[in-house]
Structures are given as C-alpha cells and as structure tokens.
Amino acid sequence: MDTINIKRFGLAFGLTGIILYAGCILVMFTVGRNGTILFFNSLLHGLDTSSIIRMDIQVSEVIIGIIETFIISWLIGACIAMFYNISLKKNKK
C-alpha cells in the first residue's frame, strides 16, 4: 500500500472543515435563531443548544473561527495520515 502525503491530507481535512464552517454560517443566515436551534438540537441528538446559540457574531469572530477551524482540521488530517503511515511501516516488518 502507498503512504499518504501528510500535508495534502491535512489540507483536505482543513478545507473540509472550512466547508462545514461555511455550512454552519449558511444555516444561521438562512433559517434564523429558532431554525438554527432546531437544526443543531437535531444534529446533536436532542442536546438543547438554545442557551449557547448567538446570532450577533462579528465578522472578526467569523474570520478567526475559519482560521482556527482550518488549523485544527489540518492537524487532525495530518495526524491521521501520520498514524496511517506509521502503521504501514510496522506491517511491512
């Protein structure tokens, strides 16, 4: 089996994280507070999100959130690729 390129896999995860973040923005923008609460309550198996949903988010917070989401997602993807590659090396012995 081939190894996974760690940087590319991290990038794929980072971009996927940004797409999910953008989806969250889209939900909040299109369905309003009550729709957002209903969506996330359903997504999180009935966990009541009404006390933590904020609709008055500043643009600077959104930008920071996108950057943080990309970094965290990139690190997750890079770790998965690294662990996968390590497991391949152990299986070849």
C-alpha positions as a Markdown table, in Angstrom:
| # | Residue | x | y | z |
|---|---|---|---|---|
| 1 | Met | 0.0 | 0.0 | 0.0 |
| 2 | Asp | 1.1 | 3.6 | -0.6 |
| 3 | Thr | 1.7 | 6.1 | 2.1 |
| 4 | Ile | -0.5 | 9.2 | 2.5 |
| 5 | Asn | 1.0 | 12.6 | 1.9 |
| 6 | Ile | 0.7 | 14.2 | 5.3 |
| 7 | Lys | 0.5 | 17.8 | 4.0 |
| 8 | Arg | -2.1 | 17.1 | 1.3 |
| 9 | Phe | -4.2 | 15.0 | 3.6 |
| 10 | Gly | -4.1 | 17.8 | 6.2 |
| 11 | Leu | -5.1 | 20.3 | 3.5 |
| 12 | Ala | -8.0 | 18.1 | 2.5 |
| 13 | Phe | -9.2 | 18.0 | 6.1 |
| 14 | Gly | -8.6 | 21.7 | 6.6 |
| 15 | Leu | -10.7 | 22.6 | 3.5 |
| 16 | Thr | -13.4 | 20.2 | 4.6 |
| 17 | Gly | -13.5 | 21.9 | 8.0 |
| 18 | Ile | -13.9 | 25.3 | 6.2 |
| 19 | Ile | -16.8 | 23.9 | 4.1 |
| 20 | Leu | -18.5 | 22.6 | 7.3 |
| 21 | Tyr | -18.0 | 26.0 | 9.0 |
| 22 | Ala | -19.5 | 27.7 | 5.9 |
| 23 | Gly | -22.4 | 25.4 | 6.1 |
| 24 | Cys | -23.0 | 26.4 | 9.7 |
| 25 | Ile | -22.9 | 30.1 | 8.6 |
| 26 | Leu | -25.4 | 29.3 | 5.9 |
| 27 | Val | -27.8 | 27.6 | 8.3 |
| 28 | Met | -27.6 | 30.5 | 10.7 |
| 29 | Phe | -28.0 | 33.1 | 8.0 |
| 30 | Thr | -31.0 | 31.4 | 6.2 |
| 31 | Val | -33.1 | 30.0 | 9.0 |
| 32 | Gly | -32.7 | 32.4 | 11.8 |
| 33 | Arg | -32.3 | 31.7 | 15.5 |
| 34 | Asn | -35.2 | 29.2 | 16.0 |
| 35 | Gly | -34.3 | 27.3 | 12.9 |
| 36 | Thr | -30.6 | 27.2 | 13.9 |
| 37 | Ile | -31.6 | 25.9 | 17.4 |
| 38 | Leu | -33.8 | 23.2 | 15.8 |
| 39 | Phe | -31.1 | 22.2 | 13.4 |
| 40 | Phe | -28.4 | 21.8 | 16.0 |
| 41 | Asn | -30.7 | 20.2 | 18.6 |
| 42 | Ser | -31.5 | 17.6 | 16.0 |
| 43 | Leu | -27.8 | 17.2 | 14.9 |
| 44 | Leu | -26.6 | 16.8 | 18.5 |
| 45 | His | -29.2 | 14.1 | 19.4 |
| 46 | Gly | -31.5 | 16.5 | 21.3 |
| 47 | Leu | -28.9 | 18.4 | 23.2 |
| 48 | Asp | -30.5 | 21.8 | 24.0 |
| 49 | Thr | -28.4 | 24.4 | 22.2 |
| 50 | Ser | -30.8 | 27.4 | 22.8 |
| 51 | Ser | -28.6 | 28.8 | 25.6 |
| 52 | Ile | -25.4 | 28.8 | 23.6 |
| 53 | Ile | -26.6 | 29.9 | 20.1 |
| 54 | Arg | -25.6 | 33.5 | 19.4 |
| 55 | Met | -26.8 | 35.2 | 16.3 |
| 56 | Asp | -24.9 | 38.5 | 16.7 |
| 57 | Ile | -21.5 | 37.3 | 15.7 |
| 58 | Gln | -19.0 | 39.9 | 14.5 |
| 59 | Val | -17.1 | 39.4 | 11.2 |
| 60 | Ser | -13.8 | 39.3 | 13.0 |
| 61 | Glu | -15.0 | 36.4 | 15.1 |
| 62 | Val | -16.1 | 34.6 | 11.9 |
| 63 | Ile | -12.7 | 35.1 | 10.3 |
| 64 | Ile | -10.9 | 33.9 | 13.4 |
| 65 | Gly | -13.2 | 30.9 | 13.6 |
| 66 | Ile | -12.5 | 30.0 | 10.0 |
| 67 | Ile | -8.7 | 30.2 | 10.6 |
| 68 | Glu | -9.0 | 28.1 | 13.8 |
| 69 | Thr | -11.2 | 25.5 | 12.2 |
| 70 | Phe | -8.7 | 25.2 | 9.3 |
| 71 | Ile | -5.8 | 24.8 | 11.7 |
| 72 | Ile | -7.5 | 22.2 | 13.9 |
| 73 | Ser | -8.8 | 20.3 | 10.9 |
| 74 | Trp | -5.4 | 20.4 | 9.2 |
| 75 | Leu | -3.8 | 19.0 | 12.4 |
| 76 | Ile | -6.3 | 16.2 | 12.6 |
| 77 | Gly | -5.8 | 15.2 | 9.0 |
| 78 | Ala | -2.0 | 15.3 | 9.3 |
| 79 | Cys | -2.2 | 13.2 | 12.5 |
| 80 | Ile | -4.4 | 10.6 | 10.7 |
| 81 | Ala | -2.0 | 10.4 | 7.8 |
| 82 | Met | 1.0 | 10.2 | 10.0 |
| 83 | Phe | -0.5 | 7.4 | 12.1 |
| 84 | Tyr | -1.6 | 5.6 | 9.0 |
| 85 | Asn | 1.9 | 5.8 | 7.5 |
| 86 | Ile | 3.5 | 4.6 | 10.8 |
| 87 | Ser | 1.1 | 1.6 | 10.8 |
| 88 | Leu | 2.1 | 0.7 | 7.3 |
| 89 | Lys | 5.8 | 0.7 | 8.2 |
| 90 | Lys | 5.1 | -1.6 | 11.2 |
| 91 | Asn | 3.1 | -4.0 | 9.0 |
| 92 | Lys | 6.0 | -4.3 | 6.4 |
| 93 | Lys | 8.3 | -5.7 | 9.1 |
